[in-house]
Amino acid sequence: MKLKQFTITLVTLCIAISSELKAVQAASFTVIANGFDNPRGITYGPDGNLYVGEAGRGGSGACWPAPFTSFEPVCAGKTGAIVKITPDSLRQNLISNFQSSAPQPSQNQATGPEDLKFDSQGNAYFISGFGGNPANRDAELNALSANVQFPSEQTMIAPTLPPEQALNTPDLGKLYQIDLDTGNYTLITDLAKNELVSNPDGKDVISNPYAMAIKGDTAYIADGGANVVWNVKLDGSNVSAIPIPTRIVENPEFPPAAPESAVPSAGAGSSGEPLPTAGQPGLPPTTDEEAPDIVLPREQSANQVELQAVPTGIAVGPDGSVYVGEYSGFPYQERKARIWRIGDDGKPQVYADGFTQITDLRFDKDGNLLVLQFADQSQWKGEDEAALPGSLIKLTADGTRTTLIAAGEGLESATGIEVDPSGEIYIVNKGIGPGNGEVLRVDSIDGVASVPEPSSTLGLLVFGAVGSGAWLKHKRQQQGQ
């Protein structure tokens, strides 16, 4: 999640979303594994096993004030893991004691091992998250940051701690290859370092690799902090980034406890930095023909907000394109998360709109896109960030949108989804908090009612730490007064 949570602007964004009736479903589940600490992505391997990235719960090591929490120090530990689940539900840690960071004492919103994927030859790769200014990860990047120059005036640099106060977690924010027989892993590339030295989106310098897909010899990595999709050859070469654009939302809804002082004065960003202008390095195009809903702010008012994308779920579609889902940034507006399609030209185009806090995407055996929503309401509206009712939505190629599992039907703060070759659906549920996480197999989905769903705005031109817990904590403090 980005340090600059929002920017107020005077730019108008109009998105038309129609409604139609689609069946809502009730589902039954089997818990095939539980007791996970902040689990994230899930993958079905060519060996018939499931693999889960377990971000861990941090620990009692070095602590620092991370951007995604205002009330708890984020502390390091060695509690992350890559977990294998066999078809008979036996659980084995392929990697244990991997570096992890998490707010203490809640141990929610950890970063650590996030996702594992296989290439076409059966080789396995995984990413680790970070969730902050890379300069605070370790002394080496801290020293490097002193010599980094950014051309864009809109760049925000998160507070940089003295070298002796760095979190000392050099294994976070990276892409690795892993030997599943031995558990040994080797570095492919340092994603957090790439964000520090290049800052592809031209904005605040934050990195949190969250999810990964592999196509051919290239890994595509959704970085929810950097707001980009990294492209990395599996030999570590040709590292590049595709920035995922922000969007402007009219009349945003803020948490009741949000102080008026949090709204920037006209003409300045949330930390007083100059606002961006179109055409600066690393920014998306702004013409109507190229990107009708992408507008960069020149001025601002209290009636508009610039939402950062916060890319999370990522999958390769039947057409060979890469699909990327957004969580979207503070204040986590409902029905404002998009799914992007990235074709061979490397340009992101809006494929579908009207979602809320997407955490993962996967295509089913029939070519439909399954969209996992962490929560169906802005996360600050919930009383417990570890138990926010979410949903699963099916999106067909013609734009038909069906709710397979509705909010309140068993999904709570879900973070990952997978479909095996037979069509079985697996979901990582309760992905926030220590010891809460579980892997569910969806046993049945039976239609029971009809409710309105927004129709897709499909681009028929042929889809972190997840969110911050700071506003939830602020709300609880207000309620306790």
Backbone torsions as a table, in degrees:
resi	resn	phi	psi	omega
1	MET	NA	147.7	-171.8
2	LYS	-89.0	150.6	177.4
3	LEU	-64.4	-45.8	179.0
4	LYS	-78.2	95.2	-170.3
5	GLN	-69.9	-32.1	178.6
6	PHE	-161.2	159.5	175.7
7	THR	-136.5	127.0	-179.0
8	ILE	-84.0	135.7	-176.9
9	THR	-136.1	169.7	176.6
10	LEU	-103.5	10.5	-176.9
11	VAL	-88.4	138.3	-179.0
12	THR	-97.2	135.5	176.0
13	LEU	-122.9	123.9	-179.5
14	CYS	-115.5	121.5	176.4
15	ILE	-127.0	122.2	-179.3
16	ALA	-93.0	125.4	177.3
17	ILE	-128.1	118.0	177.9
18	SER	-91.1	172.7	-177.3
19	SER	-127.1	148.7	173.8
20	GLU	-151.2	161.8	-176.5
21	LEU	-85.8	128.7	175.0
22	LYS	-134.8	154.4	-175.0
23	ALA	-70.4	134.3	168.7
24	VAL	-97.0	148.6	-170.2
25	GLN	-122.0	157.1	169.1
26	ALA	-111.5	138.6	-174.6
27	ALA	-121.8	155.1	170.0
28	SER	-117.8	147.7	-173.6
29	PHE	-129.6	158.9	165.6
30	THR	-121.9	128.9	175.3
31	VAL	-81.2	115.4	-178.5
32	ILE	-99.6	-13.4	174.7
33	ALA	-163.4	147.1	180.0
34	ASN	-148.9	-176.1	179.0
35	GLY	82.1	19.0	-178.3
36	PHE	-79.7	150.2	174.3
37	ASP	-99.8	106.1	177.8
38	ASN	50.0	58.7	179.3
39	PRO	-71.5	154.4	-176.3
40	ARG	-126.6	-105.4	-173.6
41	GLY	-78.8	157.1	178.1
42	ILE	-135.7	141.2	-175.3
43	THR	-141.0	137.4	172.3
44	TYR	-89.4	123.8	-176.2
45	GLY	-90.6	161.1	177.4
46	PRO	-64.4	-13.3	177.2
47	ASP	-89.4	2.3	178.6
48	GLY	87.2	3.9	178.4
49	ASN	-100.3	158.7	172.8
50	LEU	-98.9	145.9	179.8
51	TYR	-127.3	132.6	-175.2
52	VAL	-125.6	132.7	170.8
53	GLY	-84.7	123.1	-178.5
54	GLU	-112.2	108.0	-173.9
55	ALA	-68.0	-17.8	177.2
56	GLY	89.7	-160.2	-176.6
57	ARG	-137.5	22.5	-177.1
58	GLY	66.3	-146.1	-179.8
59	GLY	177.8	-154.8	-175.1
60	SER	-104.7	20.5	179.6
61	GLY	-82.5	-153.9	-179.1
62	ALA	-58.8	147.3	-177.5
63	CYS	-125.7	154.0	176.7
64	TRP	-155.2	160.3	179.4
65	PRO	-84.4	94.1	-178.0
66	ALA	-73.5	160.9	-175.8
67	PRO	-72.4	-17.3	-174.3
68	PHE	-95.5	8.4	174.5
69	THR	-147.9	138.4	-179.7
70	SER	-104.5	-5.2	-170.5
71	PHE	-123.8	-13.0	-178.5
72	GLU	-128.1	136.5	172.3
73	PRO	-69.6	143.6	176.1
74	VAL	-96.2	123.9	-171.8
75	CYS	-122.9	148.5	-175.5
76	ALA	-88.5	154.8	174.7
77	GLY	-163.3	-176.3	177.3
78	LYS	-122.8	71.7	-174.8
79	THR	-124.3	5.4	178.7
80	GLY	-81.6	161.0	-177.0
81	ALA	-157.8	156.5	163.0
82	ILE	-109.2	123.6	-171.0
83	VAL	-115.7	133.8	172.8
84	LYS	-102.3	135.1	175.6
85	ILE	-119.3	119.5	-177.7
86	THR	-80.5	166.0	179.7
87	PRO	-57.9	-25.8	176.5
88	ASP	-96.5	22.1	171.5
89	SER	70.6	18.0	172.6
90	LEU	-76.8	140.2	-175.5
91	ARG	-112.9	132.4	-179.9
92	GLN	-137.7	131.5	175.1
93	ASN	-83.2	114.3	175.2
94	LEU	-75.2	-37.5	173.1
95	ILE	-126.8	132.0	174.2
96	SER	-123.7	162.6	175.2
97	ASN	59.0	31.8	174.8
98	PHE	-77.0	152.7	-178.0
99	GLN	-60.6	144.4	-176.7
100	SER	-149.3	151.2	171.6
101	SER	-135.7	144.6	-178.0
102	ALA	-160.5	150.0	173.8
103	PRO	-59.5	142.7	178.6
104	GLN	-123.4	136.0	15.5
105	PRO	-95.8	-1.0	-173.7
106	SER	-65.7	-34.2	-177.0
107	GLN	62.4	21.7	174.1
108	ASN	-86.0	165.2	172.8
109	GLN	55.3	43.9	179.8
110	ALA	-73.6	159.2	167.2
111	THR	-123.7	145.6	-177.4
112	GLY	176.3	-143.9	174.4
113	PRO	-60.0	125.9	-172.2
114	GLU	-111.3	-41.7	-172.0
115	ASP	-158.0	148.2	178.3
116	LEU	-130.8	136.8	178.0
117	LYS	-139.8	161.5	-178.7
118	PHE	-113.9	146.1	170.8
119	ASP	-89.0	-179.0	-174.9
120	SER	-67.8	-16.6	178.4
121	GLN	-93.3	0.9	179.9
122	GLY	88.4	6.2	175.8
123	ASN	-76.5	142.9	-174.9
124	ALA	-108.0	142.7	179.5
125	TYR	-136.4	148.9	175.2
126	PHE	-141.8	159.3	177.8
127	ILE	-117.9	152.3	172.5
128	SER	-117.9	142.4	179.5
129	GLY	-88.8	177.3	174.1
130	PHE	-141.5	-60.2	174.7
131	GLY	84.9	42.5	178.8
132	GLY	-177.1	-173.3	174.5
133	ASN	-65.1	119.4	-178.8
134	PRO	-55.5	-26.7	-179.5
135	ALA	-62.5	-21.4	-179.6
136	ASN	-93.1	3.4	-178.2
137	ARG	-74.9	-44.0	-178.0
138	ASP	-159.2	168.2	-174.8
139	ALA	-63.8	-34.0	-178.3
140	GLU	-64.0	-47.8	179.0
141	LEU	-70.9	-30.0	176.6
142	ASN	-60.9	-43.7	179.2
143	ALA	-68.9	-38.3	179.9
144	LEU	-62.7	-36.6	-174.9
145	SER	-62.1	-26.1	-177.9
146	ALA	-66.3	-21.3	-176.8
147	ASN	-106.9	5.0	-177.9
148	VAL	-85.0	130.9	176.7
149	GLN	-118.3	135.2	179.6
150	PHE	-113.6	132.8	-177.3
151	PRO	-75.5	-23.8	-173.6
152	SER	-86.2	132.7	178.6
153	GLU	-69.1	-18.3	-176.1
154	GLN	-85.2	-6.1	-178.1
155	THR	-61.9	131.3	173.7
156	MET	-108.3	131.1	176.9
157	ILE	-104.5	119.7	177.1
158	ALA	-62.9	153.8	179.5
159	PRO	-53.0	132.7	-179.9
160	THR	-104.9	123.6	-178.8
161	LEU	-79.7	157.7	172.7
162	PRO	-58.5	151.4	-176.5
163	PRO	-52.9	-37.8	-177.3
164	GLU	-70.5	-12.4	179.1
165	GLN	-104.0	6.7	178.4
166	ALA	-61.4	153.5	-174.6
167	LEU	-67.0	-20.4	179.3
168	ASN	59.3	51.0	176.3
169	THR	-127.2	67.1	-174.3
170	PRO	-65.4	-14.1	-179.0
171	ASP	-83.9	-8.2	-178.6
172	LEU	-85.6	154.6	178.0
173	GLY	74.4	34.4	-173.8
174	LYS	-136.5	163.5	173.2
175	LEU	-109.7	132.3	-177.2
176	TYR	-128.9	155.9	162.5
177	GLN	-100.8	141.5	-177.1
178	ILE	-127.1	137.7	172.8
179	ASP	-88.7	111.7	-175.7
180	LEU	-70.8	-18.0	178.6
181	ASP	-77.8	-36.9	-175.7
182	THR	-108.0	-20.4	-173.9
183	GLY	80.9	1.4	177.8
184	ASN	-75.0	144.4	-179.7
185	TYR	-135.4	150.6	-177.9
186	THR	-127.6	145.5	-177.0
187	LEU	-72.7	133.6	171.7
188	ILE	-98.3	-52.9	176.7
189	THR	-159.1	156.2	-179.3
190	ASP	-99.3	99.4	-175.6
191	LEU	-70.1	-40.1	179.0
192	ALA	-62.6	-39.6	177.5
193	LYS	-64.5	-40.9	177.7
194	ASN	-59.4	-39.7	177.0
195	GLU	-64.6	-41.2	-178.0
196	LEU	-63.4	-43.0	-173.5
197	VAL	-88.4	-20.3	-175.9
198	SER	-119.9	-29.8	178.1
199	ASN	43.0	67.4	-168.9
200	PRO	-61.8	-30.5	-178.7
201	ASP	-85.2	-3.3	176.3
202	GLY	73.0	12.2	-177.1
203	LYS	-117.2	-147.3	-173.5
204	ASP	-64.6	149.7	-172.3
205	VAL	-93.2	94.7	-179.0
206	ILE	-141.3	146.1	176.5
207	SER	-137.8	136.3	173.6
208	ASN	-154.2	80.2	175.3
209	PRO	-56.6	129.3	-170.4
210	TYR	-121.5	-42.1	-176.3
211	ALA	-145.7	159.8	-172.2
212	MET	-143.3	147.2	169.1
213	ALA	-133.9	152.9	179.6
214	ILE	-124.1	131.0	176.4
215	LYS	-130.7	116.2	-178.1
216	GLY	61.5	-123.8	-178.3
217	ASP	-101.7	20.1	-174.8
218	THR	-127.5	135.6	172.3
219	ALA	-96.0	135.7	175.4
220	TYR	-113.2	120.4	-170.2
221	ILE	-122.5	120.8	176.9
222	ALA	-82.4	116.8	-179.7
223	ASP	-106.4	104.7	-176.5
224	GLY	-72.3	-12.9	175.4
225	GLY	-91.7	-46.4	-178.3
226	ALA	-77.5	-12.9	-178.2
227	ASN	60.9	39.9	179.4
228	VAL	-138.6	165.6	163.7
229	VAL	-108.2	114.9	177.0
230	TRP	-78.3	138.3	170.7
231	ASN	-110.2	123.3	-176.5
232	VAL	-137.4	123.7	171.6
233	LYS	-62.8	145.7	-174.3
234	LEU	-69.6	-8.2	171.6
235	ASP	-93.5	4.3	177.5
236	GLY	92.6	-1.5	-177.7
237	SER	-91.3	170.3	172.2
238	ASN	54.2	50.6	177.1
239	VAL	-76.8	125.8	176.8
240	SER	-145.1	174.8	-175.4
241	ALA	-140.9	145.0	173.7
242	ILE	-114.3	107.0	178.3
243	PRO	-65.8	139.5	175.3
244	ILE	-99.7	120.2	-169.6
245	PRO	-66.6	155.7	171.8
246	THR	-78.2	176.1	172.6
247	ARG	-141.8	157.4	178.9
248	ILE	-103.0	131.5	-179.7
249	VAL	-119.4	132.1	178.7
250	GLU	-83.0	142.2	173.8
251	ASN	48.3	58.4	-177.7
252	PRO	-66.1	154.9	177.0
253	GLU	-100.5	123.5	-179.2
254	PHE	-108.0	158.6	174.9
255	PRO	-58.7	141.6	179.9
256	PRO	-56.3	-29.7	-176.1
257	ALA	-85.8	-3.4	-177.3
258	ALA	-63.7	123.1	-178.7
259	PRO	-70.8	146.5	179.0
260	GLU	-61.1	-28.2	-178.8
261	SER	-66.5	-14.8	179.2
262	ALA	-74.9	-16.3	179.4
263	VAL	-83.0	121.5	-176.2
264	PRO	-66.1	155.4	173.8
265	SER	-71.5	157.7	-178.1
266	ALA	-59.1	135.8	176.4
267	GLY	87.6	3.9	179.5
268	ALA	-139.2	154.4	177.1
269	GLY	-81.9	-174.7	-172.9
270	SER	-67.7	-14.3	175.5
271	SER	-117.8	16.9	178.0
272	GLY	83.9	4.2	-179.4
273	GLU	-77.6	156.6	178.5
274	PRO	-61.0	147.9	177.0
275	LEU	-76.3	154.0	-179.5
276	PRO	-73.6	159.1	171.8
277	THR	-125.5	156.0	-176.3
278	ALA	-62.9	149.4	174.0
279	GLY	89.7	2.2	178.5
280	GLN	-76.3	159.1	-175.6
281	PRO	-57.0	136.5	174.4
282	GLY	82.1	1.9	-178.2
283	LEU	-96.7	154.4	-178.2
284	PRO	-74.9	164.9	177.2
285	PRO	-65.6	158.9	-175.8
286	THR	-125.1	6.8	178.4
287	THR	-79.6	150.3	-178.9
288	ASP	-59.6	-36.6	-176.0
289	GLU	-68.2	-34.1	-174.9
290	GLU	-87.7	-36.6	-174.1
291	ALA	-154.9	85.8	-171.7
292	PRO	-64.3	-23.1	-178.8
293	ASP	-113.1	18.3	179.0
294	ILE	-111.3	109.2	-179.6
295	VAL	-133.1	129.4	-179.8
296	LEU	-92.7	136.9	-175.3
297	PRO	-74.0	142.0	171.3
298	ARG	-111.9	-34.2	175.5
299	GLU	-134.6	179.9	-177.6
300	GLN	-153.3	160.7	175.6
301	SER	-145.8	173.4	-177.8
302	ALA	-77.2	0.9	-177.1
303	ASN	-100.4	1.7	-178.1
304	GLN	-139.9	153.7	179.2
305	VAL	-138.9	143.1	174.1
306	GLU	-96.1	113.7	179.2
307	LEU	-91.0	125.2	171.6
308	GLN	-74.6	154.1	-170.9
309	ALA	-72.1	-45.2	-174.1
310	VAL	52.0	67.7	-180.0
311	PRO	-64.3	136.1	-177.3
312	THR	-127.7	-88.4	-176.8
313	GLY	-64.5	146.1	-179.0
314	ILE	-150.4	140.0	-178.7
315	ALA	-154.6	153.1	174.2
316	VAL	-94.1	127.5	-176.8
317	GLY	-85.4	170.7	177.6
318	PRO	-60.0	-23.7	179.2
319	ASP	-86.0	1.2	-179.7
320	GLY	85.8	-4.3	177.3
321	SER	-80.2	159.2	176.9
322	VAL	-98.7	129.9	-179.3
323	TYR	-111.5	134.0	-173.3
324	VAL	-129.0	129.2	176.9
325	GLY	-101.6	149.2	179.0
326	GLU	-102.2	142.8	163.0
327	TYR	-84.5	-35.9	-175.8
328	SER	71.2	146.9	-170.8
329	GLY	-85.7	179.8	179.6
330	PHE	-55.0	137.2	9.2
331	PRO	-95.3	35.7	171.2
332	TYR	54.7	57.7	-175.9
333	GLN	-67.6	138.2	179.9
334	GLU	-70.5	141.3	177.7
335	ARG	60.2	29.4	177.8
336	LYS	-118.5	5.2	177.6
337	ALA	-86.5	139.2	-176.5
338	ARG	-113.9	163.5	169.0
339	ILE	-115.2	130.1	-177.8
340	TRP	-107.3	145.7	173.2
341	ARG	-112.7	127.5	177.8
342	ILE	-116.0	110.7	-179.5
343	GLY	-89.8	-162.9	-177.0
344	ASP	-65.2	-22.8	180.0
345	ASP	-79.0	-6.2	177.0
346	GLY	75.0	11.4	-179.2
347	LYS	-102.3	124.4	178.8
348	PRO	-72.4	132.7	175.4
349	GLN	-128.0	141.7	-179.9
350	VAL	-65.9	122.5	-180.0
351	TYR	-97.5	-38.4	178.7
352	ALA	-155.4	154.1	-174.7
353	ASP	-136.4	173.0	173.1
354	GLY	90.4	21.6	179.4
355	PHE	-100.8	173.6	-179.2
356	THR	-132.1	115.6	171.0
357	GLN	51.2	64.3	177.7
358	ILE	-71.5	134.4	173.7
359	THR	-113.6	-20.8	178.6
360	ASP	-159.7	159.0	177.8
361	LEU	-134.2	147.5	171.8
362	ARG	-157.6	144.9	174.7
363	PHE	-90.6	137.3	177.4
364	ASP	-85.9	-179.3	-173.6
365	LYS	-67.9	-16.4	178.5
366	ASP	-96.4	4.8	178.3
367	GLY	86.4	7.9	175.6
368	ASN	-82.6	147.8	179.8
369	LEU	-92.8	121.7	176.2
370	LEU	-95.1	127.3	-174.8
371	VAL	-116.0	117.8	-179.1
372	LEU	-96.7	122.0	178.2
373	GLN	-102.5	122.4	178.4
374	PHE	-57.4	-41.9	177.2
375	ALA	-153.2	151.6	179.6
376	ASP	-93.1	-4.9	174.7
377	GLN	-125.1	160.5	173.8
378	SER	-51.9	133.4	-169.6
379	GLN	-61.6	-24.8	-179.4
380	TRP	-72.8	-9.8	177.9
381	LYS	-81.1	-14.6	-179.3
382	GLY	-86.9	153.6	178.6
383	GLU	-82.3	-25.0	-175.3
384	ASP	-138.5	112.3	-177.1
385	GLU	-65.3	-15.7	178.9
386	ALA	-88.8	-1.4	-177.5
387	ALA	-143.5	54.1	179.4
388	LEU	-92.5	122.9	-178.5
389	PRO	-62.8	123.1	178.5
390	GLY	-118.9	-170.0	-174.9
391	SER	-152.2	169.6	175.8
392	LEU	-126.4	127.4	-175.1
393	ILE	-122.9	137.6	175.7
394	LYS	-101.9	132.5	-179.6
395	LEU	-122.4	117.3	179.8
396	THR	-88.8	168.4	-175.7
397	ALA	-65.0	-24.3	-179.8
398	ASP	-90.9	6.1	176.4
399	GLY	96.5	-3.6	178.5
400	THR	-66.7	132.9	-174.6
401	ARG	-123.0	121.7	-177.0
402	THR	-127.1	130.8	175.0
403	THR	-80.9	111.4	179.0
404	LEU	-80.7	-42.7	177.8
405	ILE	-130.4	117.4	-175.8
406	ALA	-88.2	160.4	174.7
407	ALA	-56.7	134.7	-177.8
408	GLY	92.9	-2.4	-178.7
409	GLU	-100.4	15.8	172.3
410	GLY	124.9	-16.6	178.2
411	LEU	-87.5	128.5	-179.8
412	GLU	-134.9	116.9	178.0
413	SER	46.3	50.3	-177.3
414	ALA	-76.4	142.1	-172.2
415	THR	-123.3	-12.4	-177.2
416	GLY	-153.2	151.6	178.3
417	ILE	-141.5	148.3	176.5
418	GLU	-146.2	150.0	174.7
419	VAL	-124.7	124.1	-179.9
420	ASP	-84.4	171.6	-175.8
421	PRO	-59.2	-24.4	178.5
422	SER	-84.1	-6.9	180.0
423	GLY	100.7	-1.7	177.7
424	GLU	-65.3	139.5	-179.6
425	ILE	-106.5	131.6	177.1
426	TYR	-121.4	139.9	-177.3
427	ILE	-131.6	133.6	170.9
428	VAL	-84.2	113.8	-175.1
429	ASN	-109.9	155.6	-179.8
430	LYS	52.6	56.2	-174.3
431	GLY	-82.0	7.0	179.2
432	ILE	-117.3	127.6	174.0
433	GLY	107.0	158.8	-179.4
434	PRO	-78.7	130.1	174.8
435	GLY	75.0	0.7	-176.5
436	ASN	-87.3	-27.8	-166.0
437	GLY	-66.8	147.4	178.5
438	GLU	-146.4	154.6	173.6
439	VAL	-108.4	124.2	-178.9
440	LEU	-106.9	142.3	164.7
441	ARG	-102.5	129.3	178.7
442	VAL	-81.2	113.6	-175.5
443	ASP	-87.0	-34.8	-179.8
444	SER	-158.6	151.5	174.2
445	ILE	-134.2	116.2	-176.6
446	ASP	-121.2	126.3	179.9
447	GLY	-67.1	133.3	-178.8
448	VAL	-131.4	-15.3	-175.6
449	ALA	-162.7	176.8	176.2
450	SER	-128.8	136.5	177.9
451	VAL	-139.6	156.9	178.7
452	PRO	-72.5	138.3	172.9
453	GLU	-126.6	142.9	175.7
454	PRO	-67.3	135.0	177.9
455	SER	-72.0	155.5	-177.1
456	SER	-72.5	144.6	169.0
457	THR	-99.5	54.7	-176.0
458	LEU	-56.6	133.9	172.3
459	GLY	-83.6	94.8	-176.2
460	LEU	-78.2	43.4	178.9
461	LEU	-80.9	8.5	164.1
462	VAL	-107.1	NA	NA
463	PHE	NA	NA	NA
464	GLY	NA	-43.0	-130.2
465	ALA	58.0	112.9	171.3
466	VAL	-25.6	-149.3	-168.4
467	GLY	-73.5	168.1	179.7
468	SER	-76.3	143.0	173.5
469	GLY	-94.4	3.3	-171.8
470	ALA	-62.2	-44.1	-175.8
471	TRP	-72.1	-32.4	174.5
472	LEU	-61.4	-43.0	-179.9
473	LYS	-66.3	-39.1	179.3
474	HIS	-63.3	-40.8	179.6
475	LYS	-62.8	-42.5	179.9
476	ARG	-64.5	-38.6	178.8
477	GLN	-62.2	-40.9	179.9
478	GLN	-63.8	-41.5	-178.6
479	GLN	-67.6	-27.1	-178.3
480	GLY	-82.0	-7.2	-177.7
481	GLN	-78.6	NA	NA
